[in-house]
Amino acid sequence: MKIIEKNSLVIVFCVAVATLFWGIWGVPLLDPDEPVYAETAREMIEFKDFLSPRIYNEYWYDKPPMYYWLVAIAQYIFGFNEFAARFPAALMASATSVMVYVGGAKLFNERAGFWASLVLTSCIQFFYMGKAAVTDTTLLFFMTGALLSFIHKRYWLMYICMALATLTKGPIGIVFPGAIIFLYILCMGRLDEILRMHVIRGLLLYFLIAAPWYYAMYTVHGMEFIDTFLGFHNVTRFTTPEHANRVTFWYYIPVVILGLFPWTGLFVLSIRSSIGESRVDDMRNLIFLHIWWAFVFLFFTVCKTKLVSYILPMFPAMAMVIGWYIAWVESKTRYNKVLWSWIFGSGIMYLLLGAGWIVGAKFLSEVSASLIILGIVTLILGAAVIIAIYYYKDVQLASFIHVATGIVTMVVAFTFVLPVLADRFSMKTIAAFYKQECYSHLPVHVDKFLRPGFMWYTRAPGKEMLPKTDDFKNALQKEGWNYYVVRGLELRRFQKTNQLPESVTVLKEAGDIYLLQKLQETK
């Protein structure tokens, strides 16, 4: 059998593109992250400056330029809209899924690569992040490329991918692949492998690609760039929590459980089988994959700043482990013990998530019907998996039902749920009202987390207000006619303490985001 099957390649490509591009034009950019990248790319075009990222018409040093460049190209082609902002992320995620197919097929066999790609494409965290206008799937593409290049002994390509990853999200682009590769070499007792990796020349190639932008930024902006980019956005975020309420050692456990659905129930089973049942050749590659996902998980568990998106780089490795397991089970003629484990693990996950959607409908009245239907469909598909395994012993059918579960979840979420809930997380409706009904020359004060979306949709930077500080209070004391854009929590906090002046009225409310107006003659 050929390592790469034409029909399988077409299937994984079509499933990836259809899944990841579905609905990226139908949901407004969600605050606070998506508008940041879209707006920074737009300002690159506006200022004709593709070296120094800007937002609110001011320089900022949060991320390297790779994703901004990709979004700027997409905006130049498709215009300044949601589709253009998300196009590069969806494209990179689709390419990653195809890469996992090819990489998995070469590591194990064609069926393992085929299932690994479908596992990755259909799990919740991957298809959600693949539709988001953020850097994570671009980083994922290059980091996955670097690690697979190593295991396939394509060392020059490995260094190129590391360099491009570093241009996407900073030092993590070389630190993560380098640490994972070193741990694998150490674990396997193959330190002599380093001598074959062209380390000196490879690092020279890495710096020739990655360093010019950093050097140019230092030349233009000096130590301010170094202190902000390396000091705050890398070192400080690792050592100091950005969100204190998330500093728990178990934070990423539920993230993985939900993010890997509908495959979560198979992952533990896949780990067990990969350790106890794999052949020697497969075991070496499986150890590499286990070190890959475990390192990412443990690193961010230790890291003080925690975000859901941080652990995305572990998903290709987990998908390839599950893909290997499905292909291994397919090759067996007797696997009754394994089937009971599959039934138990997947059954619990389907039951929990199906019930979760139904219970969640009580708290989201706007989409309660959609969530109840999704919950019922999830329970039905879970029952179908059990029937396929228990009665028909058809591993392929059960696996395709898992894939269908992920795709159905995605379609419902991005067709019937998120578009309806968008006003809870997006400034689009408030911004449209502001542009039509408000005087753009008057001061407008905007909550920090709503400011990127407000800027993107209005082109007005506004004046930033930090939540849970005196910023809103001080802004309310400004003389003259002022506008305020705040979240409901902040507004109700002032209403309860009677700190909201009578001269302040609500002009527009959308999804618990408020546009306020203060009428007062200037003294």
C-alpha positions as CSV (number, residue, x, y, z in Angstrom):
1,M,0.0,0.0,0.0
2,K,1.2,3.5,-0.8
3,I,2.1,5.7,2.1
4,I,-0.2,8.4,0.8
5,E,-3.5,7.5,-0.8
6,K,-4.9,10.0,-3.3
7,N,-8.5,9.4,-2.2
8,S,-7.7,9.7,1.5
9,L,-5.7,12.9,0.9
10,V,-8.7,14.4,-1.0
11,I,-11.1,13.4,1.8
12,V,-9.0,14.9,4.6
13,F,-8.4,18.1,2.6
14,C,-12.1,18.5,1.8
15,V,-13.2,17.8,5.4
16,A,-10.6,20.2,6.8
17,V,-11.5,23.1,4.4
18,A,-15.2,22.6,4.8
19,T,-15.0,22.4,8.6
20,L,-12.6,25.2,9.2
21,F,-13.9,27.7,6.7
22,W,-17.6,27.2,7.5
23,G,-19.1,30.3,9.1
24,I,-16.0,32.4,9.4
25,W,-17.8,35.2,7.7
26,G,-21.0,35.0,9.7
27,V,-19.8,35.8,13.2
28,P,-18.5,39.3,14.2
29,L,-15.0,39.6,15.5
30,L,-15.1,38.7,19.2
31,D,-13.5,40.9,21.8
32,P,-10.9,41.3,23.0
33,D,-8.5,39.2,20.9
34,E,-9.8,38.9,17.3
35,P,-10.1,42.7,16.6
36,V,-6.6,43.3,17.9
37,Y,-5.1,41.3,15.0
38,A,-7.5,42.5,12.4
39,E,-7.0,46.2,13.4
40,T,-3.2,45.9,13.6
41,A,-3.1,44.4,10.1
42,R,-5.4,47.2,8.9
43,E,-3.2,49.9,10.4
44,M,-0.1,48.3,8.7
45,I,-1.9,48.9,5.4
46,E,-3.1,52.4,6.4
47,F,0.3,53.6,7.5
48,K,2.2,51.6,4.8
49,D,4.4,50.4,7.6
50,F,4.9,46.6,7.6
51,L,7.7,46.6,10.1
52,S,6.3,48.1,13.3
53,P,2.8,46.8,14.4
54,R,0.4,49.5,15.6
55,I,-3.0,49.6,17.3
56,Y,-5.0,52.7,18.1
57,N,-2.6,54.5,15.8
58,E,0.3,53.8,18.3
59,Y,3.1,51.4,18.2
60,W,2.8,48.2,20.3
61,Y,5.0,45.2,20.7
62,D,2.7,42.3,21.7
63,K,3.5,39.8,18.9
64,P,5.9,39.4,16.0
65,P,4.5,40.3,12.5
66,M,3.8,37.0,10.8
67,Y,0.1,36.8,11.4
68,Y,-0.4,40.6,10.9
69,W,1.3,40.2,7.5
70,L,-0.9,37.3,6.5
71,V,-4.1,39.2,7.6
72,A,-2.9,42.3,5.8
73,I,-2.5,40.3,2.6
74,A,-6.0,38.8,3.1
75,Q,-7.5,42.3,3.7
76,Y,-5.8,43.6,0.6
77,I,-7.5,40.8,-1.4
78,F,-10.8,40.4,0.3
79,G,-11.3,43.8,2.0
80,F,-11.6,44.8,5.6
81,N,-14.1,42.2,6.9
82,E,-14.4,39.2,9.2
83,F,-13.6,36.7,6.4
84,A,-10.3,38.4,5.6
85,A,-9.3,38.6,9.3
86,R,-10.0,34.9,9.8
87,F,-8.9,33.6,6.4
88,P,-5.2,33.0,7.4
89,A,-6.1,31.2,10.6
90,A,-8.5,28.8,8.7
91,L,-6.0,28.3,5.9
92,M,-3.1,27.4,8.4
93,A,-5.4,25.1,10.4
94,S,-6.5,23.3,7.2
95,A,-2.8,22.9,6.1
96,T,-2.0,21.6,9.6
97,S,-4.7,18.9,9.3
98,V,-3.3,17.8,5.9
99,M,0.3,17.9,7.4
100,V,-0.9,15.6,10.2
101,Y,-2.3,13.1,7.7
102,V,1.0,13.0,5.7
103,G,3.1,13.0,8.9
104,G,1.0,10.3,10.6
105,A,1.0,8.1,7.5
106,K,4.8,8.2,7.3
107,L,5.2,7.6,11.1
108,F,2.9,4.6,11.2
109,N,0.7,3.8,8.2
110,E,-1.8,5.4,5.9
111,R,-4.8,4.6,8.0
112,A,-3.2,6.1,11.1
113,G,-2.5,9.3,9.2
114,F,-6.0,9.4,7.8
115,W,-7.7,9.0,11.2
116,A,-5.2,11.4,12.9
117,S,-6.2,14.1,10.5
118,L,-9.9,13.6,10.9
119,V,-9.5,13.4,14.7
120,L,-7.7,16.8,14.7
121,T,-10.1,18.5,12.3
122,S,-13.2,17.4,14.2
123,C,-12.2,18.1,17.8
124,I,-13.8,21.2,19.4
125,Q,-10.7,23.2,20.3
126,F,-9.0,22.8,17.0
127,F,-12.0,23.8,14.8
128,Y,-12.8,26.7,17.1
129,M,-9.3,28.1,17.1
130,G,-9.0,27.4,13.4
131,K,-11.8,29.9,12.9
132,A,-10.5,32.6,15.2
133,A,-8.5,35.6,13.9
134,V,-5.6,34.9,16.3
135,T,-2.0,33.7,15.9
136,D,-2.4,30.3,17.4
137,T,-3.1,28.2,14.3
138,T,-0.3,29.9,12.4
139,L,2.1,29.0,15.2
140,L,0.7,25.5,15.3
141,F,1.4,25.0,11.6
142,F,5.0,26.0,11.9
143,M,5.6,24.2,15.2
144,T,4.0,21.0,13.9
145,G,6.1,21.3,10.8
146,A,9.3,21.7,12.8
147,L,8.6,18.7,15.0
148,L,7.5,16.4,12.2
149,S,10.5,17.5,10.1
150,F,12.7,16.4,13.0
151,I,11.2,13.0,13.4
152,H,11.4,12.5,9.6
153,K,15.0,13.7,9.6
154,R,14.3,16.8,7.4
155,Y,16.5,18.9,9.5
156,W,16.9,22.0,7.2
157,L,13.1,22.2,7.0
158,M,12.9,21.9,10.8
159,Y,15.1,25.0,11.2
160,I,13.1,27.0,8.7
161,C,9.8,26.1,10.5
162,M,11.3,27.1,13.8
163,A,12.3,30.5,12.4
164,L,8.9,31.1,10.9
165,A,7.3,30.1,14.3
166,T,9.6,32.6,16.0
167,L,8.3,35.3,13.6
168,T,4.8,34.3,14.5
169,K,4.9,34.3,18.3
170,G,8.4,34.9,19.6
171,P,11.0,32.6,21.3
172,I,8.5,29.9,21.9
173,G,8.9,29.1,18.2
174,I,12.3,27.5,18.9
175,V,12.1,26.8,22.7
176,F,9.2,24.4,22.4
177,P,10.4,22.3,19.5
178,G,14.0,22.4,20.8
179,A,12.9,21.2,24.3
180,I,10.7,18.5,22.9
181,I,13.4,17.2,20.6
182,F,16.1,17.3,23.3
183,L,13.9,15.4,25.7
184,Y,13.1,12.8,23.1
185,I,16.8,12.3,22.2
186,L,17.7,12.1,25.9
187,C,14.9,9.6,26.6
188,M,15.9,7.4,23.7
189,G,19.6,7.6,24.5
190,R,20.4,9.0,21.1
191,L,22.5,12.1,21.9
192,D,24.6,11.3,18.9
193,E,21.6,12.4,16.8
194,I,22.6,16.0,17.6
195,L,25.8,15.5,15.5
196,R,23.6,14.7,12.5
197,M,21.3,17.7,12.9
198,H,23.7,20.3,11.4
199,V,23.2,22.3,14.6
200,I,25.6,25.1,13.9
201,R,24.6,25.7,10.3
202,G,21.0,25.1,11.1
203,L,21.0,27.8,13.8
204,L,22.7,30.1,11.3
205,L,19.8,29.5,8.9
206,Y,17.3,30.0,11.7
207,F,18.8,33.4,12.6
208,L,19.1,34.5,9.0
209,I,15.3,34.0,8.7
210,A,14.1,35.0,12.2
211,A,16.5,37.7,13.3
212,P,16.2,40.5,10.7
213,W,12.8,41.7,11.9
214,Y,13.9,41.7,15.6
215,Y,17.1,43.6,14.7
216,A,15.2,46.1,12.6
217,M,12.7,46.7,15.4
218,Y,15.5,47.2,17.9
219,T,17.2,49.6,15.5
220,V,14.0,51.7,15.2
221,H,12.5,51.4,18.7
222,G,15.5,50.6,20.9
223,M,15.2,49.1,24.4
224,E,11.4,49.9,24.6
225,F,10.8,47.1,22.1
226,I,13.1,44.6,24.0
227,D,11.7,45.5,27.4
228,T,8.0,45.3,26.3
229,F,8.2,42.3,23.9
230,L,10.7,40.1,25.7
231,G,10.3,41.4,29.2
232,F,6.5,41.7,29.6
233,H,5.0,39.6,26.8
234,N,7.3,36.6,27.4
235,V,9.1,36.5,30.8
236,T,6.5,38.4,32.8
237,R,3.6,36.4,31.4
238,F,5.3,33.2,32.4
239,T,6.2,34.3,35.9
240,T,3.2,36.5,36.8
241,P,-0.5,35.7,36.3
242,E,-2.4,37.9,33.9
243,H,-5.7,36.4,35.3
244,A,-5.2,35.6,39.0
245,N,-8.4,33.5,39.2
246,R,-7.0,31.0,36.7
247,V,-3.8,30.1,38.7
248,T,-4.7,26.5,39.4
249,F,-2.7,23.4,38.6
250,W,-5.8,21.7,37.2
251,Y,-6.9,24.6,34.9
252,Y,-6.0,22.8,31.6
253,I,-7.6,19.4,32.6
254,P,-11.2,20.5,31.8
255,V,-9.9,22.4,28.8
256,V,-8.4,19.2,27.3
257,I,-11.5,17.2,28.2
258,L,-13.8,19.5,26.4
259,G,-11.4,20.6,23.7
260,L,-10.6,17.1,22.5
261,F,-14.3,16.1,22.4
262,P,-15.6,13.9,20.7
263,W,-12.4,12.0,21.0
264,T,-11.7,12.5,24.7
265,G,-12.9,9.1,25.7
266,L,-10.5,7.4,23.3
267,F,-7.4,9.3,24.3
268,V,-6.7,7.6,27.6
269,L,-7.4,4.3,25.9
270,S,-5.0,5.2,23.1
271,I,-2.2,6.0,25.6
272,R,-2.7,2.7,27.4
273,S,-2.6,0.7,24.2
274,S,0.3,2.7,22.7
275,I,2.4,1.7,25.7
276,G,1.4,-1.9,26.1
277,E,0.5,-3.0,22.6
278,S,2.6,-1.1,20.1
279,R,5.4,-2.6,18.0
280,V,9.0,-1.5,18.6
281,D,9.1,0.8,15.6
282,D,5.8,2.4,16.4
283,M,6.8,2.7,20.1
284,R,9.7,5.0,19.2
285,N,7.4,7.4,17.3
286,L,4.7,7.1,20.0
287,I,7.2,8.1,22.7
288,F,8.0,11.2,20.6
289,L,4.3,12.1,20.4
290,H,3.8,11.5,24.1
291,I,6.7,13.8,25.0
292,W,5.3,16.4,22.6
293,W,1.9,16.7,24.1
294,A,3.0,16.1,27.7
295,F,5.7,18.9,27.5
296,V,3.2,21.4,26.2
297,F,0.6,20.5,28.9
298,L,3.1,20.6,31.7
299,F,4.8,23.8,30.6
300,F,1.6,25.8,30.5
301,T,0.4,24.2,33.7
302,V,3.5,25.7,35.4
303,C,3.1,29.0,33.5
304,K,1.4,31.6,35.6
305,T,-0.6,33.2,32.8
306,K,-3.2,30.7,31.5
307,L,-5.3,31.0,28.4
308,V,-7.3,28.3,26.7
309,S,-5.5,28.7,23.4
310,Y,-2.0,28.2,24.8
311,I,-2.2,24.4,24.8
312,L,-3.3,24.1,21.1
313,P,0.2,22.8,20.1
314,M,-0.4,19.5,22.0
315,F,-3.5,18.6,19.8
316,P,-1.7,17.3,16.7
317,A,0.3,14.9,18.9
318,M,-2.8,13.7,20.7
319,A,-4.6,13.3,17.3
320,M,-1.8,11.1,15.9
321,V,-1.8,8.9,19.0
322,I,-5.6,8.4,18.6
323,G,-5.1,7.9,14.9
324,W,-2.5,5.2,15.5
325,Y,-4.9,3.5,18.0
326,I,-7.9,3.5,15.6
327,A,-5.7,2.0,12.8
328,W,-4.3,-0.5,15.3
329,V,-7.8,-1.7,16.3
330,E,-8.9,-1.8,12.7
331,S,-6.1,-4.3,12.0
332,K,-7.1,-6.7,14.8
333,T,-9.5,-9.6,14.4
334,R,-10.2,-10.0,18.1
335,Y,-10.6,-6.9,20.2
336,N,-13.6,-7.5,22.5
337,K,-11.8,-6.1,25.6
338,V,-10.7,-3.0,23.8
339,L,-14.3,-2.5,22.5
340,W,-15.7,-2.4,26.1
341,S,-13.2,0.3,27.0
342,W,-14.2,2.3,23.9
343,I,-17.9,2.0,24.8
344,F,-17.2,3.0,28.4
345,G,-14.9,6.0,27.6
346,S,-16.9,7.5,24.7
347,G,-20.2,6.7,26.3
348,I,-19.4,8.8,29.4
349,M,-18.1,11.7,27.3
350,Y,-21.1,11.8,25.0
351,L,-23.5,11.6,28.0
352,L,-21.7,14.4,29.8
353,L,-21.5,16.8,26.9
354,G,-25.0,16.0,25.6
355,A,-26.4,16.7,29.1
356,G,-24.2,19.8,29.3
357,W,-25.7,21.3,26.2
358,I,-29.2,20.7,27.5
359,V,-28.5,22.2,30.9
360,G,-26.6,25.1,29.3
361,A,-29.8,26.0,27.4
362,K,-31.3,27.2,30.7
363,F,-28.7,30.0,30.9
364,L,-28.7,31.1,27.3
365,S,-32.3,31.8,26.5
366,E,-31.5,33.2,23.0
367,V,-30.2,29.9,21.8
368,S,-32.0,27.5,24.1
369,A,-33.7,25.6,21.3
370,S,-30.5,25.2,19.4
371,L,-28.6,23.9,22.4
372,I,-31.3,21.4,23.4
373,I,-31.4,20.1,19.8
374,L,-27.6,19.8,19.9
375,G,-27.7,18.0,23.2
376,I,-30.3,15.5,22.0
377,V,-28.3,14.9,18.7
378,T,-25.1,14.4,20.8
379,L,-26.8,11.8,22.9
380,I,-28.2,10.1,19.8
381,L,-24.8,10.0,18.1
382,G,-23.3,8.7,21.4
383,A,-25.8,5.8,21.3
384,A,-24.9,5.2,17.7
385,V,-21.2,4.8,18.6
386,I,-22.1,2.3,21.2
387,I,-24.3,0.4,18.8
388,A,-21.6,0.4,16.1
389,I,-19.1,-1.0,18.5
390,Y,-21.2,-3.4,20.6
391,Y,-23.6,-4.9,18.0
392,Y,-21.7,-4.5,14.7
393,K,-18.1,-4.4,16.0
394,D,-17.5,-1.9,13.3
395,V,-14.6,0.4,14.3
396,Q,-14.6,2.3,11.1
397,L,-18.3,3.2,11.4
398,A,-17.9,4.2,15.0
399,S,-14.9,6.4,14.1
400,F,-16.9,8.1,11.4
401,I,-19.7,8.8,13.8
402,H,-17.1,10.5,16.1
403,V,-16.1,12.7,13.1
404,A,-19.7,13.4,12.3
405,T,-20.3,14.5,16.0
406,G,-17.5,17.0,15.8
407,I,-18.8,18.4,12.5
408,V,-22.4,18.6,13.7
409,T,-21.3,20.4,16.8
410,M,-19.3,22.9,14.7
411,V,-22.2,23.5,12.3
412,V,-24.7,24.2,15.1
413,A,-22.3,26.4,17.0
414,F,-21.3,28.6,14.0
415,T,-24.7,28.7,12.3
416,F,-27.3,28.8,15.1
417,V,-25.5,29.7,18.4
418,L,-22.6,32.1,18.0
419,P,-24.2,34.4,15.5
420,V,-27.1,34.9,17.9
421,L,-24.8,35.3,21.0
422,A,-22.4,37.5,19.1
423,D,-23.5,40.8,20.8
424,R,-22.4,39.4,24.1
425,F,-18.8,39.3,22.9
426,S,-18.6,41.7,20.0
427,M,-18.8,45.5,19.5
428,K,-20.3,45.3,16.0
429,T,-23.9,46.3,16.9
430,I,-22.8,49.0,19.3
431,A,-20.3,50.3,16.9
432,A,-22.8,50.5,14.1
433,F,-25.2,52.5,16.2
434,Y,-22.3,54.8,17.3
435,K,-21.3,55.5,13.7
436,Q,-24.9,56.3,12.7
437,E,-26.2,58.2,15.7
438,C,-23.3,59.8,17.6
439,Y,-21.1,62.7,17.1
440,S,-17.7,61.3,16.3
441,H,-15.8,64.5,17.3
442,L,-16.9,64.2,21.0
443,P,-14.9,62.2,23.6
444,V,-15.7,58.5,23.9
445,H,-14.4,56.4,26.7
446,V,-14.1,52.6,26.1
447,D,-13.6,49.6,28.4
448,K,-10.2,48.1,27.8
449,F,-11.6,44.8,26.7
450,L,-14.1,46.3,24.3
451,R,-11.7,48.9,22.8
452,P,-10.1,46.7,20.1
453,G,-13.5,45.9,18.6
454,F,-14.7,49.5,18.9
455,M,-11.6,50.6,17.0
456,W,-12.0,48.0,14.3
457,Y,-15.6,48.7,13.6
458,T,-15.6,52.5,14.0
459,R,-12.0,53.5,13.3
460,A,-12.2,55.6,16.5
461,P,-9.6,54.7,19.1
462,G,-11.5,56.1,22.1
463,K,-10.0,56.6,25.5
464,E,-9.2,53.4,27.4
465,M,-10.8,52.6,30.7
466,L,-9.4,49.8,32.8
467,P,-12.2,47.7,34.5
468,K,-12.4,47.6,38.3
469,T,-10.4,50.8,38.7
470,D,-11.3,54.5,39.0
471,D,-11.1,55.0,35.3
472,F,-14.8,54.9,34.7
473,K,-15.5,57.1,37.7
474,N,-13.0,59.7,36.6
475,A,-14.3,59.6,33.0
476,L,-17.8,60.3,34.4
477,Q,-16.5,63.5,36.0
478,K,-15.3,64.9,32.6
479,E,-17.1,68.1,31.7
480,G,-19.1,68.4,28.6
481,W,-20.8,65.8,26.4
482,N,-19.1,62.4,26.6
483,Y,-19.8,58.9,25.4
484,Y,-19.0,55.7,27.4
485,V,-18.8,52.1,26.2
486,V,-18.9,49.7,29.1
487,R,-19.8,46.1,30.0
488,G,-22.9,45.4,32.1
489,L,-20.9,44.2,35.1
490,E,-19.2,47.6,35.3
491,L,-22.4,49.6,34.8
492,R,-24.3,47.7,37.4
493,R,-21.5,48.1,39.9
494,F,-21.9,51.9,39.6
495,Q,-25.7,51.7,39.7
496,K,-25.7,49.7,42.9
497,T,-23.4,52.3,44.6
498,N,-25.3,55.3,43.2
499,Q,-22.2,56.6,41.4
500,L,-23.9,57.0,38.1
501,P,-24.9,60.7,37.5
502,E,-28.4,61.4,36.5
503,S,-27.1,63.1,33.3
504,V,-25.9,59.7,32.0
505,T,-28.4,57.8,29.9
506,V,-28.3,54.5,28.0
507,L,-28.2,55.1,24.2
508,K,-27.9,51.5,23.1
509,E,-27.7,48.1,24.7
510,A,-26.6,44.9,22.9
511,G,-25.8,41.7,24.7
512,D,-25.0,43.3,28.0
513,I,-22.7,45.9,26.4
514,Y,-23.8,49.5,26.8
515,L,-23.2,52.8,25.0
516,L,-23.9,55.6,27.4
517,Q,-24.2,59.3,26.9
518,K,-23.6,62.1,29.3
519,L,-25.2,65.4,28.6
520,Q,-23.7,68.3,30.4
521,E,-22.9,71.8,29.3
522,T,-19.2,72.7,29.4
523,K,-18.4,75.2,32.2
